[in-house]
């Protein structure tokens, strides 16, 4: 396949295999210390080779992948999935990630009707 080689930049590779949405996002993740190759924090230009273990913290979860093939250009999702072995832990369930805020009726901010009643009680002029 065109663009394959023995090694490549880690930011380019994690973008090409669709672990992050943008190349600049991949670079920012490396600079922020969210990318590790074989256990070491790396800069965006760090070389990545087949057999390397890449850990990426993004989107509230950790991805752990083993590099199978180096690609330099972004490819479709089915082809990208062939370039690594995914050893990531399963994502947390939706209930644990974003609990739905449920409150009892009457709790929280007063409604417009409630504010008018409060104004009448305290003797304030209407707004």
Secondary structure, DSSP 8 states (H G I E B T S, - for coil): -TT--SEEEHHHHHHHTTSSS-HHHHHHHHHTT-EEETTEE--TT-EEETT-EEEEEETTEEEEEEE----SS---HHHHHTTEEE-------HHHHS------TT-SS--HHHHHHHHHHHT----
